[in-house]
Amino acid sequence: MRGRRPGARGGRLWIVAVALVAVSLAAGQAGAGGLIMPEVGTADVGLASAGYTARAQDASTVFTNPAGMTRLDGSQLVLGAQLLYGDVTFSIDEGTSTALGSDDGGVAIGWFPGGGLFYSHSLSPSVKVGVAATGNFGLTLKYDDEWVGRYYVQEGTMIGMSLVPAIAVKVSPTVSLGASVNAMYGMLHDQVAVNNLVGADGELTLKTSQWGFGGNLGLLWEPGPRTRLGLVWNSELELDFSDRPEWEGLSPALEALLDSRGLLDAPVDVGITLPQGVNVSVYQQVTDRWALLASAGWQEWSTFGQVEVGMQSGDPISLTADLEFKDTWHAAAGAQCRLSEPWLLNFGIAYDSPFQADTVPVAVPANDSWRFGVGAQKEQSERFSWGVAFEYAPAGGTLAVDSTGGPPVALGGRGDLVGAFRDSALYFIAGNLSWTF
C-alpha cells in the first residue's frame, strides 16, 4: 500500500493495538525469504527451485514461465500434490511477563497440504495456451489457546489460491514470449485473545475473503539446443480485505467501552500488496547424462510490509502498522542426472535472504532460509511420467522475539513476550503425475 501511511487519530486505546496484532497475521504465517513459496508439488521441489523459469520440461511451466509452453508438444497435464510439515515451536525466555503463564504454544504450523494442476495446449506449433490452478502464498498458524502469546495471536490463516490462464508465442526460432493473468482468491481468518482484566479472556476474530488480480510476463531464449535462459516478471497484486470483527466473551465493562467508541461494529480494513518480483534462470545440458540449472531472483517485500488497519466509526481511531519488511533476493543451483533411459534424478540447493529485522513477531515466525531438495522423475511411457521429491528448508538462524512495552497484563495490556523460535524448519514431500495427449 505505497503512499498510505496515516498516523494515529484520537486516543490510542490498547484494544486497537490488540485488533492490530490480530490482523497483522495478514502479513503471512510461514515461508522464508518472503512468503511466496515455489513448492507446489512439481519437480521443482526436488531442485530447490533451481532453473525455475528455464526448465520448461512439463506443463508446470504454465505457472513458472508461460513462455516455456512453446517447448511442449501437443497437450500436457501435470497434477502435483505435497505435504508440508512446519517444525516451528516457541521457546520462552526470561523477560516474558509471568502473568502470561508458561504455555509455549505447541507446534505452530504442523501439517499443511498443497499442490496444483497445470495444463498446456497447442493451438499451433508456435502458439500455446494453458492454465494453472495452485496456491503458493501464505499458510496457517495455530497456537494453544492459553499460550503466553495469546494476546498477540492465537491462530490465523492467510491463503491465496491462484487461477492462472496463460498464452505463449514463439516469435523466432530461439525466442518465445509468454504472458499470464494471476486471479488470486485470498482468504483471511485471524483470532486473538482479549484481556478482560478479570475472569476468562475474550476473543476477537476476523474472517473474510477477497479477489485480487496481477500479471506475469515471461521470456525464454534458446541460443542452442542445450541451453535455455528464462526471465519472468511478476506484477504486484493487491488484496483489500475488509471485515466487521466478531467479539466473544467480553466483560461488560470492556464491551461498554468498545460500544462507546463505536468499535464493536466498526469495519476493519486490511490492505496488503503481494510484491512484484523478477526471476532469471538458466538450464545448460553439459553431457547426455548431466544438466546444470541455476536461478536468481528479487522480490519487493518492502511494499508488502505496509499494513494499514482502519477503525471506521463516528469517533474514528486508526493506526498503521509498518512491519518494515525488506526486499529479498534468492539464489539457487542444481543439477539433473539421467541415471538410465526412464529415470531422471534432480537435486538442488537454494538460499532466500531475510525479509524481516533481527527480531520477528510471533505472527510471522520466518525470515531467511536455506532449501535442500532431491527428487526423481520416471518416464513410464511416451505419454505418462511420474515423480517424487523431498525438500528440507531450515531457517537461516534463530528467530528472536522481543515484543515488549505497553501496559502490563494486570492493567489490560498484552504483556512482554520474549523468546525465540529455535531450529525451525519446513519439510516438503511431493509427488506429481504427467500426461501427454
N, C-alpha and C positions, 0 to 999 in steps of 0.2 A: 504494500500500500504506500507507494512512494509519494512523498509530499503530504501525508496526512498524519500530523503529529500533534493533535490537540493536547493541551495540558489538563490538569485537574480543574474542575469548576465547582464551587460550593465546598461544603465540608467533606473532608476525606474520611468517610466512615470506614471503620475496619471491615464492615460487611462487604463493601465494594471491593476491597482487596481480596476477600475470600472468593467472590464471584470471579474476579480477575484470574486468580490461580486456576479455578475450575476451567475456564475457557482457554487458558493458555495451553491446555492439552492439545488444542488445535494446532499447535506447533509441531505435532507429531509425537509418536511414542517409542520409536526404536529405529534401528538402522544406524549407520555410521558414515562419516564423511558426507553429511547430508542425509535426508530422509527418503530419497528416491533410490530404491534398490534395484539392481539389474537382474536379480534372481526371480524368474517367472516359470521355472520348471523346464527350461530348454537346455540344450547342450552348453550354453554359455555358463551354466553353473559350474561345470567341470573345468572350464577355462578361467575361472575367476574373472570373467568378462573381458579377457584379453582378445583383441581383434573384434570387439563388439560391433562396430559399424562396417567392417570389411569382410567378415567371414562369409556371409551370404551363401550358406550351404543348404539351407532349408527355408521353409515358409516363415520361420520366426523373424526373418529379415524384414517382413512387413512392418514389424514393430521397431526393430533396431535401426534399420536404414532402408526405407522403401525403395531406393534406387537399386538395391540388391536383387529385387524381384526379376530384373531382366536376365539374370543368370539361371533362372529356374525354367525347366521345360514343363509344358502342359499345365495341369492344375495340381497343386500340392496342399496338403493339410497336415498340420502339426498340432497334437494335443500334448500339453505339458501339465504335470502335477508335481507338487512338492509339499513337504512338511518342514516347517521351521521350528526349532526349539530355541528359546531365548533363556540362557542361563544368566539371569540378571537379579541379584539379591543385594539389598541394602544392609550395610554394617553400621551400627550406631556407635558414634564416638563421643568422648567427653565434650561437653558443651551443649548437648541436647537437653532441653528443658525436662526435668524429672517428671513434671506433671503430665507429660505426654505418654508416659508408660515405657514399656520395654519391648513391644512387639516390633520386629524388624520388617514386617510386611509380607514375608514369604517370597516366592519366586514371582517377580513382577510380570514376566511375559509368558513363559511356558510354551505350550504347543500352539502353532498357528498354521492353517492350511493356505496354499496358494497354487498358482498355475496359470494357464492361459490357453487360448485357441487362436491359431494363426492359419489363414487361408490365402493362397495366391492363385490367380487365374490368368491365362494368356489370352489376350484379345487378338494379338498378332505376335510375330517373332520379336517385335521391338516395343510393344505396348503391353503392359501388365497392370492388373488391378488386384487389390487384396483387401483383407480386413483382419484386424486383430481384436481380441476381447481379453483383457487381462487387468491386473492391478499390481502396480509396483510402488505405490505411495502409501505410507502410514502403516500402523499396526495397532495392537491393543496393549493396555496395561491394566492389571488388576492386583491391587494390594489388599491385605487383610483389612477388614472393616475398622479394627481398633488399633491399627499400626501407628507408630509415632508421627508419621507424616500425613495423617488423615485430614488435617485442616489445610493441607496443600494439595492433595489429590488422593482419591480412593480408587477410582477406576476411570478409564477413558478409552474411547475408540475413535480413531480418525483414519478412515479408509477412503481411497479414491479408486473407483473402478472405471476403466477406460474402454471405450469403443472407438477403434481407430481405422477408418476407411482410408485407403491409400491408392496411389497411382504412380507408375514408373514408365519412363520413356528412354529408349536407347537412342541418343542423339548423334552418335558416331560409333565406329567400331570399338572405341576404347572408353567412351564416356557415357554414363547413364545418369539421369536426373530423376528424383522422386519427391513426392510431397504427400503429406497425410494430415488429417484433422484429428485432434485428440478431444473427444467428447467425454469428459470425466464426470461421473456421478459421485460426489463427495458425501460421506456420512460422518456425522459428529455426534458422539454420545459421551458426556462427561459427568462425573459425580464427585462431590467433595463434601466432607463433613462440616457442619456449622457448630461452632462453640456456643452452647446455650448458657454458659456460666454455671447453671445449676441443673442437675439431672443429666439424662442421656443427651447425646448430640442430636442436632437436627441434620438435615440433608438438603443439598442443592443439586439439582440435576438439569442438565441441558441436553436436549436431543433434537437434532434437526438434520436436514439434508439439502443439497444444492447442486445444480449443474454448473459446470464451468467448461470453457472451450479454449483450445490452443491449437497451434500448428507446428509441423515439423518439415524441414527441408533437408533432402539428402543428395549426396553426390557419390558416385562410385567410378573410380578411374582404374582401368586395367591396362597399364602400359605394356604388359607382356602376358603370356599365358600362365605364368607362375606368380604374378604379382598383382595385388589389389590394394588400393588405397580408398578408404571410406571416410566421408566427412558428413556430419549431421549437426544441424542447429535445431534446438527445441525452444519454442517461444514460451513466454510467461503464460500462466493460466491462473485466473482468479476464481476463488470460491468465496462468495459473500454469504456467510451463514448468518441467520437471524432466528432467534427463538425466545419465547417467554419462559423463564426459568420455572421449574417446579420445586416448591419448598415443602418439606415434610418434617414433622416433629419439632417445629419451632416453639420456643417458650412463649407464653402470652406477651411478656414484656418485649421480647425481640420482634415478635410478629407485629405488635403495635408500632414499634419504631420504624420497621420497614414500610408499614402501611402509611404512616405519617409522611414518609419521604417519597411515597409513590413508587417504591421499588418492588413490591410484591408482584405486580403485573407488568413491570417495565420490561420492554424487549431488550435483549442483549444482542448487540451486533458484533460479529466477529468476521473481519475480512482478512483473508490470507492469500498470498500470492506464491504459487509454485514458481520456482525460479527458471529463468532462461538458462540454457547451457549449450556447450559445444563439445563434441567428441570427434577425435580423429584417430583412425585405426589403420593398421597395415597387416596384410597377410602375405607371406613370402614362402612359396614352395621351394625348399632347399634341395631336396632329393625326391626320388619317387616315394620314399617312406616318410620323410620328415618335412614339416612345415613350421615356421615360426610366426607368432602373432604378437602384436603389441597395441596398446591404446593409451591415449592421454586425453584428459577432459577437464572442463571447468564448469562450475555452476554458481549462479549469483544468489547464494543463500542470504546475503545481507539484505536483500529485498524482502525475503520471507520473514525475517526476524521482526519486522514491524507489525505487531498485532494490536489492533485497536479494540477496546471494549467500551461500548457506549450504553449508558443508562438513560433511556428517553422517558422523561416523566415531567410533571408540572414543575417540580423542583429539581431540575436536571443535575445529575452528578455524573461526571465521566472521568475516565482515567485511561491513559495509554501506557501499555507495557511494550517497551522496546527490548526484545530478547537479545538484541545485539549479536545475531548470528553473523558469521563471517563467510565470505566467498570460499569455495572449496576447489581443490584440484584433485585429480585422480590419475593414477598411472598403473598399468597392468602389462604383464608379459607372460607368454605361454607358448605351448608347442602342441603339435599333433603328430602322432606316430602311427603309421599304418602297420599294425602288427602282422596282419595277414590280409587277404583279399576282403573278407567280410568285416574285420574288426579295425576300429579306429580309436586310439587312446588319446584323451585330452587331459592336459594339466596346465595350471597357471597360478600366478601369484599377483596380488594387487594391493595397492595402498590408497586410502582415502584420507585426505587431510582433515584437521579439526574444523568444525563449524561453530564451536562454542568457545568460551573462555576457559580458564584453568578450573573453574568450578562450574557445576551444572545443576539445574533444578531437578527435583525428583520426578517432575512431569516429563522430562526429556533426558533419560539416562543413557546418553550416547554422545560420542564425539568422533575422534579419528579411529580408524580401524584398518587392520590387515585382512586379507582374504587369501585362503589357500584352497584350490579346487583340484579335483581329479574326477575323471569320468570316462565312459566308454560308449561307443556307438557301434551297432551291428547292422549291416545291410542284410536283412533276412532274405530279400528277393529284390528284383528290379523295381518293384512297386511298393515295398514295405521295409521300413527300418525301425529300430528302437534303440533307446539308450538309457543309461542311468548315470547319476552324478552325485558327488558329495562335496560340500564346501564347509570349511571351518573359518569363522570370522571373529577373531578375538579383538577386544578393544585395544587401542594403542597404548593404554596405560590405565592407572586408577582414575575413576571418575569421582572427584571430590565434591561434596555437597556442603555448603555453608550458608544456609538461609537463616539469617539472624536479624534481630531488630524488630521494632514494633511493640505493641502492648504484650505483656506476659499472658500466659494461659489463664491465670486467675482473674484477669481483667477483660477477658473475652478475646484475647489475641490468639494467634496460631502457634506461638512459642518459637523457640530457637531449635533448628534442625541441623545437626552437624554429623557428618559421617561420610561414607563413600561406597560406591559400587566397585568392588574389587574382583579382578579376574572374570569380568563379564565377557560373554561370547555368544554368538549366534551359530547355530548348526543347521545346514540345509541338506535335505535328502530329496533328490528329484528323479523323476522318470519321464520319458517322452516317447511318443509314437508318431511316426511319419508315414504318410501315404502319398503316392504319385498316381494321378489318374490320366 
